[in-house]
Amino acid sequence: MAGHSKWANIQHRKGRQDEKRQRVWTRVMREIMVAARMGGGDLGTNPRLRLAVDKAKAANMPAENVKYGIAKATGSLEGVHYEEIRYEGYGFGGAAILVDCMTDNKVRTVAEVRHAFAKHGGHMGTEGSVAFQFKHCGQLIFAPGTSEDKVMEAALEAGADDVITHDDGAIEVLTPYTQFETVKKALEAAGLKAEVAEVTMRADNMIELTGEDAQKMQRLLDVLEDLDDTQEVFHNASLPE
């Protein structure tokens, strides 16, 4: 990611997530409920649910909340029915944006997303307009100072696609999304703990923004992330910290 530190960007994102812990809990709970409804409440046979529960643990969500969400989704308790939907659009400098939502009211959600794009200088696109610029994959990122040789050996042996060492020393491991858990477990078995470990939509190429465009892009991303129905926002803008 040219123009700024990969590691600093990660720390900035984590800091913002910590500031919004209650919102993070809400989003993780939705992910747990959708995963449990689609694949059942057994962690042993539902990898998507395992990932959601891992996110809940990382966000310090109480175990009782997790159990309650699974129970609601699997019919043990009456719950709300959430649907997954993805919106695509453009920000400043032609930067691409994906907004993943979970909603119980698609009419409300699309109106809010469209309004956010329009009000803050973006442009909402049609389905498929920007998604081709991203790859659905597993991503693990290790702090500067981690042994590159150790990461590479464990990751590639476990089935990772690539290991990238960034200029600031951060090491990024990319996996097929279906192999994410296998690679993550192999790295942990080798004593390697990732600071970021997730299945994500990773941009193929980054667009560097500076000055006013960078500020406006950050504002647009903030507004999209703060929408009640937003789960994740992915983009290919390289922004200064």
N, C-alpha and C positions, 0 to 999 in steps of 0.2 A: 504494500500500500504506500505509494509514493507520497512524499510531502509531509509525513508526520510519523510518529512512533506507533507501531502496532501495539506495543505494550501499554503505552500511555492511553491510547484509545480504548483498550479493554478496561483499564482501571477506571477511566471516566464513565464508561457504560455501567460498570458494576456499582460505582458510587451513586449514579442516578437511580439504579434499581433499588439500592438500599434506602434511598430517600422515599421511595414509593412502595414500601413493603406491603402495606395493606392492599394496594392495587395488584401487586405481584401475587399475593395470596388468592385474590379473586380470580386472576387469570389461571393460576395453577389449578385451582379447584375446578374451573370449567374444563381444563384439559383432562383432569382425572375423570370427571364425569363422562366426557365424550369417549375417552379411551375405554372406560369400564363398560359403557353401554354397547360399544362396537365389538369389543373383544372379550367381555366377561371380567369378573372381579378377581380372578386368580392371577397373581403376579407371576407365577411360574410359567403360565402359558400365554401371557399378554405382554409382549415387549414394550408396546407403546405405553401401557399403564405403568410398567416398571420405570420407564423414563420420566413419566409425570410424577411418580412418587419420589424419585430421586430429586426432581426439581423442588418438590414440596419440602423435602428434608434440607436442601441447600438454602431454602428461604426460611428455615426454622418454623415451618408450619406444624402445629401440634398434631400428633398422631391421631387424636380423636377426630380432628377435622377431616383428615384423609379417609378414615374409616367411614365417616358420615357421608362423604361425597361418593364413595364407592357404593355404599348401601342405597343411596338415592338413585344412582344411575342404573343399578342392576335390579331395581324393582322392590327392594326390601323396604324402601320408603318412597313416598310420592315425591317426585321432583320435577323440575323444569326441563323441557326438551330443548337442547341447544343444537344448532346446526353450524357447520364450518363453512366459511365462504372467504374467498380471496378477492381483493380488489387490486388493480394495477394502475399505475400512473407515472407522471413525470414531475420532477421538481425543477430546480434551477440548473442551468448549464446542460440540460438534457439528461440529468441524473434520473435513473430508474428507481421506482419505489414499489414494493409489494406490501400490502396491508392484510394480514391474516386475522380474521375475526371469528368469534363464536357468538351466536346471537339466537334469541328466541323471537326476534322480530326483524326479518330481513328488510322490510320497507323502511323501518326506522334507521337501521344501520347504514344502508346505502345512501340515505339522505344525509346522514351525519358525515360520512366519509367524503361524499361529493362536495358538501359545503366546506369542509376543512381544506380540501385541495383548492377550491375556487377562491376562498377568502384569503388564503395565504400564498397565492402566487403559483400554485401547482396546476396540473391538468390531469384529470382522471381519464384513463384510457380504457380500451375494450379488453375483454378477456384474451390473453395471449400476447398483448402488445409489448410487454416488457419481460414476462416470465422466462422467455428463452435466454435472457442474459444472466440467469442464475442457475446454479446446480444444486439439486437436492442431495445433500451429503452429510456425513458425520464429520464433526470438527472438534479437535482437541488442541488446546493451546497451553504451552508450558512456559513458565517464567524464564527470563534471561538468566543464564548461569546453569540451566539444566544441561546435562550431557547430551550433546547432539548424537553421538555415536550410540549411546544407550537407547535413546528414543527411536532412532532409525532402525536399529537391529530388532527391537521388540515389536515396533509398529509394522514394519514390512513383513516380518515373519508371520504376524497375525492376520495379514490380509489388507493392510492399508494401501491406499492408492498412491499417496505422496507424502513426503516430509519436507517442509519448507522452513528454512532458517531465515528470519528477517534481519534487517540491518541492525536493529536494536537488541538482537540476541534472543528474541521470542521465537519459540519453535512451534510450528503449526503442523498438525497431522490431519490429513484428509482421508476419509474412508467412504466406501459405498454405504449408503444409509442403512442397508440391511446388515452390514458388518460392524456397525458402530459399537454395539455392546461387546462383541468378541474382542475387538481391538482395545477398547477401554479396559476390559478385564485383564488382558495380556500386559498392558502398560502398568496397571496397578500391581500386578503380580511381580513385575520387575522393579517395583518400588518407585514408580513414577506417577505423581499425582498432578493431574491437569488443573489449571486454574479455570479454564472454560472447557466444558464437555457437553456437547449438544448435537442434536440433529437439526440442521439449519438449511437455509437457502443462501448459498455463498455466491457472490457476484463474480463473474468471469473476469471482468475488467473494471477498474476503479476510475472515476472521473474526479480529478482534483479541483476543489473549489476554494477560493480565498475571498477575503474582504467581505463586501456586502452580500454577494451571492452565498457565501458560506453561512453568514449569519441568518439570512432569510431561509436557507435550506434547513438549518438547525431548528428554527422556529416552526417550520412546516412539519418536520419530523416529530417535534415535541407535541404539537397539537394532535397529530395522528395517533401517537402513542398514548395520549391521555384520554382518547375516546373510550367510553365505558365498554364497548364491545371488542376493542382491539386486543388481540393476543400477542402478536409480534409485528414489528415493522422491519423489513429488510430493504437495503438500498445499496447503491454502488457509488455513493459520494464519499470522497476522501476529504475529511474536514479537519481543520486545525483544532487542537485541544482548547 
